[in-house]
Amino acid sequence: MFAIKNVIPTNQTRSVTKWSLNKGKRKTVKAVVARFFRLGWGAWIRPMVGRNKRHWSKTAKRKIRSEKHVFCNSTQSTLLDKMVTKYWRKRRFYIDDVYEPYHQREEYRSSAIKPH
């Protein structure tokens, strides 16, 4: 009547190394550092999905829009914070940083630089 298929369930993994073999410390997931960028106030940003794919089928307006970056939501930011070590959670200072205007948020007291 019904055919039973051999389906092996696969669990989702985040590939976080909880304890390293040498020193017993957590390890950073290298894919997070390569794909995302952490701003000074704790949010993570990433490029638009599929920005380099199928350029022949996209309009000029859509290509320009795909060069922008997108904020991760609070759940994703918390997960990404867990996937990296303290070294990557600290603010990075770069010469001629493109993201410099986005490192502080003036509308919140905790991250504002100018007095309210």
Secondary structure, DSSP 4 states (H G I P E B T S, - for coil): --PPP------------SS-TTT------HHHHHH-EE-TTS-EEEEPTTTTS-GGGS-HHHHHHTTSEEE--HHHHHHHHHHS-HHHHSPP--TT-TTGGGS--TTSGGG--S--
